[in-house]
């Protein structure tokens, strides 16, 4: 395998233009003031993944936390040097409207709470970053979009892969024709969900099982690597209902998407195996990522004429997918443009997920 320096390869191929379009470099007219984020829900993703990323941001800073646990909120506020006025509970959350430090609310709660906390943020006059899945139904997604529109505020979904260097390069290569005509996509995304008491396994809180969680990465990648929207799908669920973890939600769900060009995407989502992979095959080569959509360490190979080439990516400070995501929303607010992964993108996925569940339930192909 040939390993090449990723910075060189991206720059040579013009990929920096793609990366800066999505992740964003500072523009000449960018004002100095960083915009303030309030994080709602201090769970694993918020505390361990998102909060430590503000140090890598050019345009975003953490200014407030919202939590049901006052001790945790106080401890984290102290750790991040937040003022007392930046500490909220779920009860006084709406008073965030009176805090001029807060420009954006980042909803990091269980899925069933995304709609309520997004709509309340919009009503408080704040822009919103909402974690994936956008909500637990397309009706909720529509209500969230309407609330943000009515308030004149931006809504973005935390689809971090759109800001991740390896995925951006994979997309650029696919779009450049480097592998010829796209023919077939395959992805498996899963992790082992061990604890039956987790909210992720309670349908009222999660809205569904692995598909609502890790399966979205396969669905998203199928759409952005083909650059098309599916016209039909077929899904098949396989869940051991005697397993105490899966009494309410699905474990494995396999879904096949048919695209207008004739490309087929075959995707697997699961809570019973660790896997994080996708491959796109064209008539002149292939692009393969494994792991494909992790927080760090994603790897990519291109294959052509029997030769495999690894393309490596050392992410430097300020260039992480999380910082890119956080700063992108700020830039969209400043320049009054729609985020590349706005509410409509979350809604599109939710409609597809609903169709996937319906197909699995009714055991039939669904045209979209
Ligand atoms: P978590 O269980 O670690 O945290 C959830 C937080 O919500 C906790 O602070 C908890 O106290 C709070 N909460 C409030 N009401 C609750 C209730 N009724 N039941 C349970 N918790 C309640 O979960 P997480 O892994 O941080 O996930 C939060 C959100 O972030 C989810 O929507 C998830 O899909 C998303 N997420 C995204 C990524 C990503 O890579 N983009 C990764 C992980 C999680």
Boltz pocket constraint, residues with backbone or C-beta under 6 A from the ligand:
constraints:
  - pocket:
      binder: B
      contacts: [[A, 41], [A, 42], [A, 43], [A, 44], [A, 45], [A, 46], [A, 68], [A, 107], [A, 108], [A, 109], [A, 110], [A, 111], [A, 131], [A, 132], [A, 133], [A, 158], [A, 159], [A, 160], [A, 199], [A, 205], [A, 212], [A, 213]]
      max_distance: 6.0
